[in-house]
Every structure is written in structure tokens, then in C-alpha cells.
Amino acid sequence: MASISTTSRLDCRYLLNFAKNLRTLKLFINLVTLLMLFLSVASLAQQTKRINVNNADNFDKNELEHPGVIIAIGNVQATHEGVKLYCNQAYHYPKRNLIRAYGNVRLNQGDTLKLTSEYLEYYGDTKTAIAYQNVHLSDPKMSLTTDTLYFDRVRQQAYYNTYGTVRDSVNVLTSKRGTYFANEQKYQFLTKVKLINPDYVIDSQHLDFYTQSGHVYMYEPTTITSDANLIYCERGFYDTKGNTSYFVKNSYIQYKNRLIEGDSLFYDRSREFASATNHIKVTDTINKSVVKGHYAEVYKLKDSVFITKKAVAITYEKNKESIDSSYIHADTLMVTGKEDERITRGFRNVRFYKSDLSGKSDSIHSNQKTGQTQLIRKPIIWSGMNQMTGDTIHLISNLETEKLDSLKVFNNAFMIEHDSIDNYNQVKGLHMYGLFRDNSLYFSELVKNTEYVYFSRSEQGELIGIDKGACSKISMYLSNNQIDEITFFTDVDGIVYRDEDLPKNVRKLRGFNWRGEEMIKTKEDIFIGDPPLVLPKIKGLEASKIEEDPIIELKRIKKEADEKETGDGLKANVSN
């Protein structure tokens, strides 16, 4: 036998391995082919799931008028992938996987979603339905009625644009357009939306309503009207079960006599409580006053407003020629009482300003009914270049004219007038009383243990002498906020000194403290010395996602279905 060379043996092994790999490759190709064929068949089977008409009293066919159509008459029952359809009569198109149902139509999806109408078209390939006439869609929480409804089972969404009404156990809601999201148990209402509740009415252009939680989200200009108030917002949230709400973007709450505005508003209808954050303005529409700040709380039932963070109360007073405003600023302001009996309280670092009067104190109490304003603890007021201090100062307004009438300074009364030549006229006593005319101090009187330092001048303004002494009472008349005439009464003990005879260090009475650098000269000055204000960032509401109008796509499906067969005699009777 001839021997086989090493090279020949290697070639044989190569051929054997090649043949083995070839068989493996063929087997792999066969497996892939079978797998692809299986997937194609499965996909085809899935795509071609048909509508089944399971029951009817009678079945009929009319190939001349309705080619390829099975007509089911009486107690019709059909199914398709978990949907059950009932009606009086149906036209079934097996090739097109379409059924058209007439009379007492009912479509049930599971045990929760039920749809009734007079006429319905159901497309098996796209799992979509269009219902017409007296359409009623319900779930365990709510029901919807409309004229035409489009239902997409794949998205689990229902749509209408022919006005619809939604009802639950409490609310009735109407809109021109709407979408129901079955999986989320959510309604999205668009255009001319109105929600009627026994306690309020909501009008909006875009409103999302969650049936399970009772939450309402408002995304366009919206008003909520009730007997108690009117609320406006351009974005907001309302809990219909808890009666609480949150509003942002140009929002306000309007009561009978108050208007509350702010960057964000919280409202509890059950407690008639509202709070506001950032750029707040509370307007008293009857008393012509405004309270501003950056955090506020309003208790309607208690007629109470609490405001802080750069808080200021502004009161408008009618003069003959113009409207003058008074400003009260404090760390915290509180306004309480009925509309004609308001009481304003300010706590810590009080500052106030009028064009002809300003001042400071630790706290303030202003009573609208009595017209009395009390400056409590370390008060100081300026009228022109006159400075008045004491333990407590009362300002009294005329209730009819709403102008300043008088003032009272109790204990340690001290008045300083800074004249134009940098001298200081001074009077002090136990108490001081003053009278105003047109909001300007024109008369003042000090009583008990009075002392004075007064620079007498000629009509030309030349210094005549410096009168210093003590007496029992001092009265002064002022003109243009300057001492025009001064009189000393009873047990007067004083000397008139020449300028050169009275040393500089004895020209000031004990307790003298001129604080002209603190004088409040403008309404902006009331905020001088406040710590920097850092406003919190308002948490907004995420924008609602508005789905692309599905009705256009569903109408296209219907149109294509109608164009495939023109002899069914139905299109003339049903509106598109």
C-alpha cells in the first residue's frame, strides 16, 4: 500500500472540517429561516386578530348593495381583544375588520369603562372607535356625555370636540374639547371650560382633572367664583376634596372689600384662610388702603391680615387738590377688624412717612374708629425741622376730614427746632400737646417742669439773644413748621443772654439728642437700615402636555375605510 504523505493527511483533515462546518452552517441557516417564518406567522396572526360577531337573532347578506358585509340583526353581541360590543343591528366587514353598530349601542372594556351611543364604528386593526349621538362614557368615578366621541384603545384615550359634559358625585364640568386618559383617570379640558360645584364655579380655557384624587390643574386664565370671593390665576392647583388650592402667575383673590395679590397664593376654602409669598399687595377697596410685603396671611373670618418681609401699610387721604398717602413700615404688620373699624399694628423697627410728618418707634397701634395712632417705646417724630420725642406719642386724626387733628406726648416730652443758622430751639416738659391745621403743626404746649432754650431773632433774622430758663408751662405758635411765637407761663425763671455770654456747652438742655441724620424725608427712606431681603424661589407648576389632536388621525382612518367601499349606504346618514 502506498504511504500517505504528511501534506495529504493535512488536506484531508481540512476537507473533513470544512464539510462539518458546512453542515453546521446549513443547519444554522435552516434554524434562522424557521425562526423568521415563525415570527412572521406570529406577527401576522397578531395583526389579523379579527372582530367576532358572537350572537344575533338573524344574519343576512346583500352582495348587491353591501358586498362583503354580514348584517347582524337583533341582540347583536361582538368581541374584539377584551372589548364587548352590544347593539340592535350591526354591519360587519370581515375583510376590513370593521363593524358598524346601530341602536342602543354598548361597548364595555373590562368592568370599569363603559360606552353607550346610538351609532358606533369600531376598527379592529387600529383598535379605535367613533361613537355618535347621545354618547355616554362612564367609569366608577365619573361620566361623560357628548355628541361625538373618538376612543383609542391603544392609547386608552377618548376625545371629543363637540362640547361635552362630565359629572361626578359633586361637580358638573362642560367644555368644547376634552380628552379622557383612562390609565391615569384624568380628563383634560380645553376651550370654554366651566366646572360647577355647589360652593363655587370655575371658568377656564385649559383644565386638567384627576377623577381619583379630585385634583384640578389650571393652565390658562382661570376664575373661581363663589359667594365668598373671586379667584383669578393663569396657572394653579385645586384640591376639590380637601378644599385647598395653590395659584401662581398673575393670581389674586378678591373678597367683598379686599384684593390679595402675590407671586404665589395658597387658599384654604374651609378655613377661609389665604397666604401669599413675594410681591404681595393687599388692597382694602373700601378704606382706600394697601398693605404690601413679601409674606402675608389673611384670615377672612377673623378680618385679619398679617404681613412681613418689607411690610408697609399705605393709607390714601383725599385732600382738596390731590391724594396724599401715609406709609407705615415695620418688621411685621397686622391689620384686624371690620371694614369701618380697622386696627393696624406694627411690631419692631416701625417707621412712618407723610409728606409733612414722619417718625419712628418700636411699635405702633392705629385705630380707624377712634382716629388715634399710638407710637409706643422710643418714639420720635419730625414735622418740618421740628423733632419731638417722649416715652409715648399719640397722633389723633379728624374722623370726618381724615386729616391730622392733634398730638399728645406723654412723659419726657422734648421738642427741638433746628433753625436755618444751625442753632437749636429747645423746649421740654412732662407732657406736650399739639394741634394741626392741614396736617401741619401750628400750636404746641408743654406742661409741668418745663425748660427752654430759645434763640430770639428780629424780623430780619438777626440774633437778639438766647433765652434760657424754666417755668410751669410753655405755649408756641408755629408757621410753616417754624416757631413763630413762644410764651412762658407761671414762675418763669430765665435769663436772656447775649450770644457771646452763653458758652456753647450750656446751650443744650439735658437729654438733648438731635437725630436729624435719621429723618425720613421720602417714602423710600422708611426701608433704610433693613437687612438685605432674599426672596424664596417660587415653585411653579409643570406645564400640561397637550397631545397632538388625535381626532384628525381618527377621521383619516374613517375616511380611508369609507373610500374602500362606497356601496354601504351609510356615509350619507352619519356626519364626519
C-alpha positions in Angstrom: 0.0 0.0 0.0 1.3 3.4 -0.9 2.1 5.6 2.0 0.2 9.0 2.5 2.3 12.0 2.9 2.0 14.5 5.7 0.7 17.1 3.3 -2.0 14.8 2.1 -3.2 14.0 5.6 -3.5 17.8 6.4 -5.6 18.3 3.2 -8.0 15.5 4.3 -8.4 16.9 7.7 -9.1 20.3 6.2 -11.7 18.8 3.9 -13.4 16.9 6.7 -13.5 20.1 8.9 -14.9 22.1 6.0 -17.6 19.6 5.4 -18.5 19.6 9.1 -18.6 23.4 9.2 -20.8 23.4 6.0 -23.3 21.1 7.6 -23.3 23.3 10.7 -23.8 26.5 8.6 -26.7 24.9 6.7 -28.3 23.8 10.0 -27.9 27.4 11.3 -29.4 28.9 8.2 -32.4 26.5 8.4 -32.9 27.4 12.1 -32.8 31.2 11.3 -35.2 30.6 8.4 -37.6 28.7 10.6 -37.4 31.4 13.3 -38.1 34.2 10.9 -41.0 32.2 9.5 -42.4 31.7 13.0 -42.0 35.4 13.9 -43.7 36.4 10.6 -46.6 34.0 11.3 -46.9 35.2 14.9 -46.8 38.8 13.8 -49.3 38.1 11.0 -51.6 36.3 13.5 -51.3 39.3 15.9 -52.1 41.8 13.2 -55.0 39.9 11.9 -57.0 39.4 15.1 -60.5 39.7 13.9 -63.7 41.2 15.2 -66.0 38.3 16.1 -69.8 38.6 16.0 -70.8 36.0 18.5 -74.6 36.4 18.6 -77.5 37.9 16.7 -81.2 36.9 16.2 -80.7 36.9 12.5 -77.8 37.1 10.0 -78.2 38.4 6.4 -76.2 39.4 3.4 -76.9 41.7 0.4 -74.0 41.4 -2.0 -75.6 43.8 -4.4 -76.0 46.7 -2.0 -73.4 45.8 0.6 -70.8 43.5 -0.9 -68.7 41.5 1.6 -70.9 42.7 4.5 -72.6 40.5 7.1 -75.7 42.1 8.5 -76.5 41.1 12.1 -80.0 41.9 13.4 -81.4 41.8 16.9 -79.4 41.3 20.2 -76.1 41.6 18.5 -73.0 40.7 20.5 -69.5 41.1 19.2 -66.0 40.9 20.8 -62.5 42.0 20.0 -59.5 41.7 22.3 -61.2 42.2 25.6 -63.9 44.6 24.3 -67.6 43.5 24.2 -70.0 45.3 21.9 -73.8 45.1 22.1 -76.3 46.7 19.8 -79.7 46.2 17.9 -78.1 45.9 14.5 -74.6 45.7 13.0 -72.9 45.8 9.7 -69.8 43.6 9.9 -67.0 44.0 7.3 -64.7 41.0 7.9 -62.1 41.9 5.2 -61.8 45.4 6.6 -62.0 44.2 10.2 -64.7 46.9 10.8 -68.1 46.8 12.5 -70.8 49.5 12.4 -73.3 49.2 15.2 -76.8 50.8 15.4 -79.3 51.3 18.1 -78.7 51.0 21.8 -75.0 50.6 21.3 -73.0 49.5 24.3 -69.2 49.0 24.4 -67.6 47.6 27.5 -63.9 47.5 28.3 -63.4 45.3 31.4 -65.6 46.1 34.3 -64.8 49.8 34.6 -65.1 51.6 31.3 -68.5 51.6 29.6 -69.5 53.5 26.4 -73.1 53.9 25.0 -74.4 55.7 21.9 -76.9 55.5 19.1 -74.3 54.6 16.5 -70.6 53.4 16.6 -67.9 52.4 14.2 -65.2 50.1 15.5 -61.9 49.5 13.6 -60.2 46.2 14.7 -56.9 46.9 13.0 -56.3 50.2 14.9 -58.4 49.4 17.9 -60.3 52.7 17.6 -63.9 53.5 17.9 -66.0 56.5 16.9 -69.4 57.0 18.7 -72.2 59.3 17.6 -75.4 60.7 19.1 -76.2 60.6 22.8 -72.7 59.4 23.6 -72.2 58.4 27.2 -68.8 57.3 28.7 -68.5 56.2 32.3 -66.1 54.8 34.8 -66.8 54.2 38.6 -66.0 57.9 39.4 -67.4 60.0 36.6 -69.5 60.0 33.4 -69.1 61.9 30.2 -71.8 62.8 27.7 -71.2 64.4 24.3 -72.4 64.1 20.6 -69.3 62.5 19.1 -66.5 60.6 20.8 -63.3 59.2 19.5 -61.8 56.3 21.5 -58.3 55.0 21.0 -57.8 51.7 22.9 -54.1 51.5 22.2 -53.5 54.8 24.0 -56.5 54.3 26.3 -57.7 57.8 25.5 -61.1 59.2 24.5 -61.5 62.5 22.7 -64.3 64.9 21.8 -64.5 68.4 20.2 -68.3 68.9 20.0 -68.8 70.1 23.6 -69.1 67.6 26.4 -70.4 67.4 30.0 -68.6 65.4 32.7 -70.3 64.6 36.0 -69.2 63.1 39.3 -71.0 63.0 42.7 -70.5 66.7 43.2 -69.2 68.5 40.1 -70.6 69.2 36.7 -68.0 70.2 34.1 -68.5 71.3 30.5 -66.0 72.2 27.7 -65.8 72.4 23.9 -62.9 70.0 23.7 -61.8 67.2 26.0 -59.6 64.2 26.4 -60.0 61.3 28.8 -56.9 59.3 29.8 -58.2 56.0 31.1 -54.9 54.8 32.6 -54.3 58.0 34.5 -58.0 58.5 35.3 -57.6 62.0 34.1 -59.6 64.5 32.0 -58.0 67.3 30.0 -60.5 70.0 29.1 -59.8 72.7 26.6 -61.8 75.8 25.4 -64.7 77.3 27.3 -64.3 75.1 30.3 -66.8 75.5 33.2 -66.8 73.5 36.4 -69.9 74.0 38.6 -69.7 72.9 42.2 -72.3 73.7 44.9 -69.8 76.1 46.5 -68.0 77.6 43.5 -67.8 77.9 39.7 -64.5 77.5 37.7 -64.2 79.1 34.3 -61.0 78.3 32.3 -59.5 77.7 28.9 -57.4 74.7 29.9 -58.1 72.5 32.9 -56.8 69.0 33.9 -59.0 67.0 36.3 -58.0 63.7 38.0 -61.0 61.7 38.9 -59.4 59.5 41.6 -57.8 62.3 43.6 -60.2 65.1 42.8 -57.2 67.3 41.8 -57.7 70.1 39.3 -54.8 71.8 37.5 -55.4 75.1 35.7 -53.0 76.3 32.9 -54.8 79.2 31.2 -56.6 82.3 32.5 -59.0 80.9 35.1 -61.5 82.4 37.5 -63.1 80.6 40.6 -66.2 82.4 41.7 -68.1 81.8 45.0 -70.3 83.7 47.4 -67.2 84.4 49.5 -64.7 85.6 46.8 -63.4 85.6 43.3 -60.1 84.0 42.5 -58.1 84.5 39.3 -54.9 82.8 38.1 -53.1 81.8 34.9 -51.7 78.7 36.5 -52.9 76.9 39.6 -53.9 73.8 41.5 -57.1 73.0 43.3 -57.9 70.0 45.6 -61.7 69.6 45.3 -61.8 67.1 48.2 -59.6 69.0 50.6 -60.8 72.4 49.5 -57.2 73.7 49.3 -55.6 75.4 46.4 -52.3 77.0 45.1 -52.1 79.7 42.5 -49.2 81.3 40.6 -48.7 83.7 37.7 -50.7 86.9 37.9 -53.0 85.4 40.6 -55.3 87.2 43.0 -58.1 86.7 45.5 -60.9 89.3 45.6 -63.2 89.5 48.6 -66.0 91.9 49.1 -63.6 94.5 50.5 -60.1 93.1 50.0 -58.0 92.2 47.0 -55.0 89.9 47.6 -52.2 89.7 45.0 -48.9 87.9 45.1 -46.4 85.8 43.1 -48.0 82.7 44.7 -51.2 82.2 46.7 -52.3 79.4 49.0 -56.0 79.2 49.8 -58.0 77.0 52.2 -61.7 77.4 51.5 -62.8 75.5 54.6 -61.0 77.9 56.9 -61.3 81.0 54.7 -57.5 81.3 55.1 -55.1 82.6 52.4 -51.4 83.1 52.4 -49.2 84.8 49.8 -45.5 84.9 49.0 -43.4 87.5 47.2 -44.5 90.9 45.9 -47.8 90.9 47.9 -50.4 93.6 47.7 -53.5 93.5 49.9 -55.9 96.3 48.9 -58.7 97.5 51.2 -61.1 98.7 48.5 -63.5 100.4 51.0 -61.0 102.1 53.2 -58.6 103.0 50.3 -55.6 101.5 51.9 -52.9 99.0 50.8 -50.6 96.6 52.7 -47.5 95.4 50.9 -44.8 92.9 51.8 -43.4 89.5 50.7 -45.2 87.1 53.0 -48.8 87.5 54.2 -51.6 85.6 55.9 -55.3 86.5 55.6 -58.0 85.1 57.9 -61.3 86.2 56.3 -63.5 85.0 59.2 -61.4 87.0 61.7 -61.0 90.1 59.4 -57.2 89.7 59.9 -54.2 90.4 57.7 -50.7 89.5 58.9 -47.8 90.6 56.7 -44.0 90.7 57.0 -40.8 90.9 54.9 -40.5 94.6 54.0 -44.1 95.2 55.2 -45.7 98.6 54.6 -49.2 99.9 55.1 -50.3 102.7 52.8 -53.4 104.9 53.5 -54.7 107.3 50.9 -56.2 110.5 52.1 -58.2 112.9 50.0 -57.1 116.5 50.1 -58.8 119.3 48.2 -56.3 119.2 45.4 -54.6 115.9 45.5 -54.3 112.5 47.1 -51.7 112.2 49.8 -50.5 108.9 51.2 -49.2 107.9 54.6 -46.7 104.9 54.8 -46.2 102.7 57.9 -43.3 100.2 57.8 -42.4 97.6 60.4 -40.8 94.2 60.6 -44.4 92.8 61.0 -47.7 94.5 60.3 -51.2 93.2 61.4 -54.5 94.7 60.2 -57.6 93.5 62.0 -61.2 94.4 62.4 -64.3 95.1 60.4 -64.2 97.3 57.3 -65.0 100.5 59.2 -63.1 99.6 62.4 -59.7 98.6 61.1 -56.8 98.4 63.6 -53.3 98.5 62.3 -50.4 97.2 64.5 -46.7 97.3 63.6 -44.1 95.5 65.6 -40.3 96.2 65.7 -38.5 98.9 63.8 -41.5 101.0 63.0 -41.1 103.9 60.5 -43.8 106.1 59.0 -43.8 108.8 56.4 -46.2 111.5 55.2 -45.2 114.5 53.1 -45.4 116.7 56.2 -44.8 114.3 59.1 -42.5 111.3 59.7 -41.2 109.3 62.5 -40.0 106.1 64.2 -40.9 103.9 67.2 -40.6 100.4 68.4 -44.2 99.6 67.8 -47.4 101.3 66.5 -51.1 100.9 67.1 -53.6 102.8 64.8 -57.3 102.6 65.4 -59.5 103.7 62.5 -62.7 104.0 64.6 -61.1 106.4 67.1 -58.7 108.0 64.7 -55.9 107.5 67.2 -52.4 106.3 66.4 -50.1 105.4 69.2 -46.3 105.3 68.9 -45.0 103.1 71.7 -41.5 102.8 73.1 -38.8 105.2 71.9 -41.0 107.2 69.6 -39.7 110.2 67.6 -41.5 112.3 65.0 -40.4 115.1 62.7 -42.6 117.9 61.4 -40.6 120.1 59.1 -37.4 120.8 61.1 -39.1 120.1 64.4 -38.2 116.9 66.3 -40.4 115.6 69.1 -39.7 112.8 71.4 -41.2 111.3 74.6 -42.0 107.9 76.2 -45.2 107.6 74.2 -46.7 109.7 71.4 -50.4 109.8 70.3 -51.5 111.2 66.9 -55.2 111.9 66.6 -57.0 112.3 63.2 -60.3 114.1 62.4 -62.7 111.3 61.5 -64.6 113.5 59.1 -61.7 115.1 57.2 -59.3 112.2 57.8 -56.6 114.8 58.4 -54.3 115.1 61.5 -56.0 116.9 64.3 -53.7 116.8 67.4 -50.9 115.1 69.1 -50.0 114.1 72.7 -46.6 113.4 74.1 -46.6 111.6 77.4 -43.6 111.8 79.8 -40.2 113.3 79.0 -41.6 115.4 76.2 -38.8 117.1 74.3 -39.1 119.3 71.2 -36.2 120.6 69.2 -36.3 123.1 66.3 -33.3 123.2 64.1 -33.2 126.7 62.6 -31.5 127.8 59.4 -28.3 129.1 61.2 -27.6 125.7 62.8 -29.0 126.7 66.2 -31.4 124.5 68.2 -34.5 125.9 69.9 -35.4 123.5 72.7 -38.4 123.0 75.0 -39.0 120.1 77.4 -41.6 119.2 80.0 -43.5 116.3 81.4 -46.2 116.3 78.7 -46.8 118.1 75.4 -49.9 118.7 73.4 -50.1 120.0 69.8 -52.7 121.0 67.2 -52.6 120.5 63.4 -54.1 122.5 60.6 -54.0 121.0 57.1 -51.7 118.3 58.5 -49.1 120.9 59.7 -48.4 121.5 63.4 -49.4 125.1 64.2 -49.7 125.1 68.0 -47.9 123.3 70.8 -48.0 123.4 74.6 -45.7 121.8 77.2 -46.7 121.5 80.8 -45.1 120.7 84.2 -41.4 121.2 84.9 -40.8 122.9 81.6 -37.4 124.2 80.5 -36.4 126.0 77.3 -33.5 127.4 75.3 -34.8 129.8 72.6 -32.8 131.9 70.1 -34.7 135.2 69.7 -34.3 136.9 66.4 -35.5 140.1 64.7 -37.7 140.1 61.7 -34.6 140.4 59.6 -33.2 137.2 61.2 -30.6 138.9 63.4 -29.9 137.2 66.8 -31.3 139.3 69.6 -30.5 137.0 72.5 -30.6 133.5 73.8 -33.4 132.9 76.3 -32.7 130.1 78.7 -34.8 129.2 81.8 -37.6 127.2 83.4 -41.3 127.7 84.0 -44.6 125.8 84.6 -45.9 125.9 81.0 -44.8 126.9 77.5 -47.0 127.5 74.5 -45.8 128.1 70.9 -47.4 129.0 67.6 -45.8 127.8 64.5 -46.0 128.9 60.9 -44.6 126.8 58.1 -43.2 124.4 60.7 -41.2 127.1 62.4 -41.7 128.7 65.8 -43.4 132.0 65.2 -44.3 132.9 68.7 -43.4 131.5 72.1 -44.8 132.3 75.6 -43.6 131.2 79.0 -46.2 130.9 81.9 -46.0 130.9 85.7 -42.9 131.0 87.8 -40.7 131.9 84.9 -37.1 131.7 85.9 -35.0 132.6 82.9 -32.3 134.9 81.6 -31.8 136.3 78.1 -28.1 136.0 77.2 -26.1 137.7 74.6 -24.6 135.3 72.1 -21.1 135.8 73.5 -22.2 135.5 77.1 -23.6 131.9 76.9 -21.0 129.2 76.4 -21.6 126.6 73.7 -21.6 123.7 76.2 -24.6 125.0 78.1 -26.8 125.8 75.1 -28.3 122.4 75.2 -30.8 121.1 77.7 -30.2 117.8 79.5 -31.5 114.9 77.3 -30.8 116.8 74.1 -30.4 114.4 71.2 -30.8 115.8 67.7 -31.3 112.9 65.3 -31.6 114.8 62.0 -29.5 112.3 60.1 -32.3 109.7 60.8 -35.0 112.0 59.5 -37.3 110.2 57.0 -37.6 112.6 54.0 -39.1 110.2 51.4 -41.3 107.1 51.4 -38.2 105.1 50.3 -36.4 106.2 53.5 -38.7 104.0 55.6 -36.7 101.0 54.5 -33.2 102.4 55.3 -31.4 100.1 57.7 -33.4 97.0 56.9 -31.3 93.8 56.4 -31.0 92.6 52.8 -34.1 90.8 51.6 -33.6 87.4 49.9 -36.9 86.2 48.4 -37.7 82.5 48.2 -37.9 80.9 44.8 -41.5 80.2 43.9 -42.1 76.6 43.0 -44.2 76.7 39.9 -46.5 74.1 38.3 -45.2 72.0 35.4 -46.8 72.7 32.1 -49.5 70.3 31.0 -48.7 68.2 27.9 -51.4 68.7 25.3 -51.4 65.7 23.0 -51.5 66.2 19.2 -55.1 66.3 18.1 -56.0 62.6 17.7 -59.3 63.4 16.1 -57.5 64.3 12.8 -55.9 60.9 12.7 -59.1 59.0 13.5 -61.0 61.0 10.9 -58.4 59.9 8.4 -58.9 56.3 9.4 -62.6 56.6 9.0 -62.3 58.4 5.6 -60.0 55.7 4.2 -62.4 53.0 5.4 -65.3 54.7 3.8 -63.4 55.1 0.5 -62.7 51.4 0.2 -66.3 50.6 -0.1 -68.9 53.1 -1.4 -71.9 50.8 -1.6 -72.7 50.5 2.1 -75.3 53.4 2.1 -74.1 54.7 5.5 -72.0 57.7 4.8 -74.9 59.8 3.8 -76.5 59.3 7.2 -73.6 59.8 9.5 -71.7 63.1 9.9 -67.9 63.0 9.6 
